[in-house]
Amino acid sequence: MAKRITTSLPDDLADEARRSGDSSGYIAEALREQRRVKDGMAALERLWGPGWQGGITDADRERANRLFGAT
């Protein structure tokens, strides 16, 4: 089942969604990805406790940037 909603997006994001050819599907996938990330972060907190991010070193961040192409 699907529900229709009306939302406003910044111009650049609206253009990106339109270019996808299926803006509803594009936005739905983005929301699913956001949920997946939040669930993953919650799992890490359950495993290592609150504040676990404090143990991440600059070397860890650099490696993650290389692996995931972040700048």
DAWOJO-V130386 format. One record per residue. N is the residue number from 1. PHI is phi as a letter, one per 30 degrees, with the letter a starting at -180 (none if undefined). OMEGA is omega in radians with two decimals (* if undefined). Layout:
N:PHI:OMEGA / N:PHI:OMEGA
This chain:
1:none:3.13 / 2:b:3.08 / 3:c:3.09 / 4:d:3.04 / 5:b:3.06 / 6:c:-3.13 / 7:b:3.08 / 8:c:3.12 / 9:b:2.99 / 10:e:-3.06 / 11:e:-3.08 / 12:d:3.14 / 13:d:3.08 / 14:d:3.11 / 15:d:3.13 / 16:d:3.12 / 17:d:3.12 / 18:d:-3.12 / 19:d:-3.12 / 20:d:-3.12 / 21:i:3.12 / 22:b:-3.03 / 23:d:3.12 / 24:d:3.12 / 25:d:-3.14 / 26:d:-3.13 / 27:d:3.11 / 28:d:3.13 / 29:d:3.10 / 30:d:3.12 / 31:d:3.08 / 32:d:3.12 / 33:d:3.10 / 34:d:3.10 / 35:d:3.14 / 36:d:3.14 / 37:d:3.13 / 38:d:3.11 / 39:d:3.11 / 40:d:3.11 / 41:d:3.11 / 42:d:3.11 / 43:d:3.11 / 44:d:3.11 / 45:d:3.09 / 46:d:-3.14 / 47:d:-2.98 / 48:c:3.08 / 49:i:3.12 / 50:e:3.10 / 51:i:-3.09 / 52:d:-3.13 / 53:d:-3.13 / 54:d:-3.14 / 55:d:-3.14 / 56:d:-3.10 / 57:c:3.06 / 58:d:3.11 / 59:d:3.09 / 60:d:-3.14 / 61:d:3.12 / 62:d:3.12 / 63:d:3.11 / 64:d:3.11 / 65:d:3.12 / 66:d:-3.11 / 67:d:-3.02 / 68:c:3.03 / 69:i:3.10 / 70:d:3.12 / 71:c:*
